Amino acid sequence: PADVPLPEVDFEVLMSSSQGDTMSMMLMMPPVDVAEMETEFTEALKSAGYAMEETSRINMEDLESVSITGTNAERRVGIMIQSTGNDQSSVTYTILPPD
């Protein structure tokens, strides 16, 4: 959907699938600042009219991950941003009908 933010860096679509009203996609990209991307995506979702629901974080020696969830009248969007400390990061999207 056009109102779901994408990274502003070059990325490769590793996987994309849809079944009915459910969509998922995983993007790979060069290393990113997870907290900065979280802020950008959260602000973009809020600007598009999404109510932010959940945020969870994992910070370990070689893994930084954050998951955000936003909902509007049409859909529920979950976005997980991960950086593994090597030369790549990923963003995984799950888009579902609202509850």
Secondary structure, DSSP 4 states (H G I P E B T S, - for coil): -TTS---SS--EEEEEEEETTEEEEEEEES---HHHHHHHHHHHHHHTTPEEEEEEEEEETTEEEEEEEEE-SS-EEEEEEEE-SSS-EEEEEEEE---
